[in-house]
């Protein structure tokens, strides 16, 4: 894909529609070492924290990708167009513990420019993020008790804040 660097101050997308308009994939690990995993995600956000451009994502501890988020200090957030909907569903519905779901999805991991986690050749947008904070969601902090319905197994997400250190895009993102 013809992807070009995007200065972060020029990156444009709807922060609320982003999660539903695109298939979003989180990848973590070390591309060069061949130790990485990816999963589809539907929750997260973007903004400014500690004076830095931030992407934050959440991962349940039962997910294989959680192990990579804990062991490595970087991740990518990759946006795919509708033509890759099935591939993103494979990444969301299968575990990398039990086989190569990235190959099954027909996606091509590529090295990032500033971090170890991979991006994907087919992605329309790749955000390279260096982890700067992580924590586990604490249900004591839920002020709206309706949030509990998302955790019938009490498997509360871990939340990861990553400083966005590079962005590359094609199509609507540049």
C-alpha positions in Angstrom: 0.0 0.0 0.0 1.2 3.5 -0.7 1.5 4.7 2.8 3.3 8.0 3.7 4.4 9.5 7.0 1.8 11.8 8.6 3.0 14.5 10.9 0.9 14.0 14.1 -0.5 17.5 13.9 -1.9 16.8 10.4 -3.5 13.4 11.3 -7.2 13.7 10.9 -10.0 11.2 11.8 -13.1 11.1 13.8 -12.1 9.9 17.3 -15.5 8.4 18.0 -16.2 7.0 14.6 -12.7 5.5 14.2 -13.6 2.4 16.2 -16.7 1.6 14.1 -15.7 2.8 10.7 -12.5 0.8 10.4 -11.3 -2.6 11.5 -8.8 -1.8 14.2 -6.0 -4.2 15.1 -3.6 -4.0 18.0 -0.2 -5.6 17.5 2.5 -6.1 20.1 5.9 -7.8 20.4 9.1 -7.8 18.4 8.8 -8.1 14.6 12.5 -8.8 14.0 12.6 -11.6 16.5 9.4 -13.1 15.1 7.7 -12.9 18.6 4.5 -10.9 18.2 0.7 -11.2 18.2 -2.2 -9.2 17.1 -5.9 -8.9 17.9 -8.9 -6.9 16.8 -9.9 -4.2 19.2 -13.0 -2.0 19.5 -12.3 0.1 22.6 -9.6 2.8 23.1 -9.0 6.4 22.6 -6.7 9.2 21.5 -5.7 12.5 23.1 -3.0 14.4 25.0 -1.7 13.1 28.3 1.4 14.4 30.1 2.0 16.7 27.2 2.3 13.9 24.7 0.1 12.5 21.9 -1.5 9.3 23.3 -3.3 6.3 22.1 -4.8 4.1 24.8 -6.1 0.6 24.3 -7.5 -2.1 26.6 -6.8 -5.8 26.6 -8.4 -8.5 28.7 -5.8 -10.6 30.6 -7.1 -13.8 29.0 -6.1 -12.7 25.5 -2.8 -14.0 24.2 -1.9 -10.4 23.1 -2.0 -9.4 26.8 1.2 -11.4 27.3 3.0 -9.4 24.5 1.7 -6.1 25.9 3.1 -7.0 29.3 6.5 -8.3 27.9 7.2 -5.6 25.3 7.3 -1.8 25.5 5.6 -0.9 22.2 2.5 -1.6 20.2 0.8 -0.5 16.9 -2.8 0.5 16.3 -3.6 -0.3 12.7 -6.8 0.7 10.8 -8.1 -1.5 8.0 -10.7 -0.7 5.4 -13.9 -2.7 4.9 -12.3 -4.9 2.3 -10.3 -6.5 5.2 -13.3 -7.0 7.5 -13.0 -10.8 7.4 -9.2 -10.7 8.2 -9.9 -8.4 11.2 -12.6 -10.8 12.4 -10.2 -13.7 12.2 -7.8 -11.7 14.4 -10.6 -11.0 16.9 -12.1 -14.5 16.9 -9.1 -16.8 17.1 -6.2 -17.1 19.5 -2.6 -16.9 18.4 -1.8 -19.5 21.1 -3.3 -22.2 18.8 -1.8 -21.3 15.4 -0.8 -18.5 13.1 -4.0 -16.5 12.9 -2.2 -13.7 11.1 -1.3 -16.0 8.2 -4.9 -17.4 8.3 -6.2 -13.8 8.0 -3.9 -13.2 4.9 -2.2 -10.2 6.4 1.4 -9.2 6.0 3.4 -8.0 9.1 5.9 -5.3 8.4 8.6 -3.7 10.5 7.8 -0.4 12.2 10.1 2.6 11.8 10.7 3.5 15.5 9.5 0.6 17.6 9.7 -3.2 17.6 6.0 -4.1 17.3 4.9 -4.7 13.7 2.4 -2.9 11.5 0.6 -4.5 8.5 1.1 -3.9 4.8 -2.6 -3.9 4.2 -3.4 -1.3 6.9 -4.6 2.2 5.8 -3.2 3.7 9.0 -0.4 2.6 11.3 0.2 4.4 14.6 3.5 3.4 16.2 3.2 3.7 20.0 5.8 3.4 22.8 4.2 2.3 26.1 4.4 4.9 28.9 1.8 3.7 31.3 -0.1 0.5 32.1 -2.6 -0.5 34.8 -5.5 -2.8 35.5 -9.0 -1.4 35.5 -10.4 -1.4 39.1 -14.1 -2.0 39.4 -14.1 0.2 42.5 -13.6 3.1 40.2 -16.8 2.4 38.1 -19.1 5.3 38.9 -21.7 4.0 36.5 -22.6 0.5 37.7 -23.9 -0.4 34.2 -20.2 -0.8 33.2 -20.2 -4.1 35.2 -22.3 -5.8 32.5 -19.2 -5.8 30.3 -17.4 -8.0 32.9 -19.6 -11.0 33.8 -16.4 -13.0 34.3 -14.8 -10.2 36.3 -11.9 -10.3 33.8 -11.2 -6.5 33.9 -9.1 -5.1 31.1 -5.6 -3.9 31.5 -5.2 -0.4 30.0 -2.1 0.7 28.1 -1.2 4.3 27.3 1.2 4.6 24.4 2.9 7.8 23.2 2.3 7.9 19.4 5.8 8.3 18.0 5.0 7.9 14.3 2.0 7.7 12.0 1.8 6.3 8.5 -1.3 6.5 6.3 -3.0 6.1 3.0 -6.4 7.1 1.8 -8.5 9.2 4.2 -5.8 9.6 6.8 -3.4 11.8 4.9 
